[in-house]
Amino acid sequence: MRAMEKKTTDYSKYVSELTRAARRAALRMLSTSIDEKNRALEAVASALGTSTDFLKSENRKDLDAARAAGLARSMIDRLTLDDKTIAGIVTAVREIARLEDPVGRIDKEWTTAAGLHIQKVRQPIGVIVVIYESRPNVTVDAGALCLKSGNAVILRGGKEAFHSNQALGKVMDEALRKAAIDPAVIQVVNTTDRAAVGEILKRTGEIDLVVPRGGKELIQRVVTESHIPVVKHYEGICHIYIDEECDAALAEKVTVNAKVQRPAICNAVETLLVHKSCAENVLERVLEALKSRSVELRGDDRVRRRFPWVKPAAEQDWFTEYLDLILSVKIVDTLDEAIEHINHYGSKHTDAIITTNEEHARRFCEEVDSAAVLVNCSTRLHDGGVFGMGAEIGISTDKLHARGPMGLEELTIYKYVVRGTGQIRE
């Protein structure tokens, strides 16, 4: 993370400097012990904890610019670094340090008839680029996860959080130097110019993986332009299905939390499906609770016949990730119809069922094709930290390499180590 404040115009040269430094750092990490990595993470956590005033001061520059630009309240919330947020970031780093290191783990081993002893061994991916928007905590989460898993990471945050990200990068850089770890293991891009991203995405052979985090437009651009493998999710069109056999109080509690707690996050619920037998008492209870919390409700014809104050839902609503206090509501006849709706309109991110029927829960979990399926709990729980991963570098809805929260294990790949006694191929 060199030349933090410099404005770069020669992006080809600048990106080459970043990737060469990252590759050197990644190779050095292959021989870095788990104790050395954990000491470096503790140094990062301590440095962040003692830099609260500096971090908040730099963050205020971003907050002032965000308010002047008229950014939505939800975006400003995600951008803010206050005492509580910084304490949470520090805690996450220490939790990552305490996690088991997947590097060097033997997933499988066997000896062939010819006497070859074969091991399938976990190792770092190499050089990773994370391109993200707004949330400055991603800078530290991604950096700490990559350090612990032995990868080098190049971080390119959004312009809204530029000063915050540069400040976090500066603190981590200094901590890594003191811990005798190559600081190029975590580098923060020092420009918000989109052209720099285009240059980064061309670097096949220099970068091993790109992880975009942000809105659909950002992710589509990365996927379209990247010459490098990309792991991502486009949208979080998440569903809750309230089954005919359910606990009404639990249904209300979970649905309200999934929509209201942080509506601008990708695992917030966007569509509520309700079995027809619950269309009166249970649905009324849930809708009234949502209404009292200023949620705008958009329902199908069957919902609106019972609750005419609900706004009409258009076809596009079922495909929409609102990231706001808006919820689409539909009455369905069967569990099969709910599953079919989710698999058609959903984004394969996070979907939940509220039920007391174990067979219905089993079928939902087996037949809904999403990265995470939940039973009787909020979609907001689909998160690496909640899952015990310490943090996550992103959530993937892909089906190759990683799916769901990407923690330490998902930041490693494997190689085969083969030991013989002179065997040859005849």
Secondary structure by P-SEA (a helix, b strand, c coil): cccccccccaaaaaaaaaaaaaaaaaaaaccccaaaaaaaaaaaaaaaaaaaaaaaaaaaaaaaaaaaacccaaaaaaacccaaaaaaaaaaaaaaaaccccccccccccccccbbbbbbbbbbccbbbbbbcccaaaaaaaaaaaaaabbbbbbbbcccaaaaaaaaaaaaaaaaaaaccccccbbbbccccaaaaaaaaacccccccccccccaaaaaaaaacccccccccccccccccccccccaaaaaaaaaaaccccccccccccbbbbccccccaaaaaaaaaaaaabbbbbbcaaaaaacccccccccccccccccccbbbbbbbccaaaaaaaaaacccccbbbbbcccaaaaaaaaacccccccccccccccccccccccccccbbbccccccccccccccccbbbbbbbbcccccc
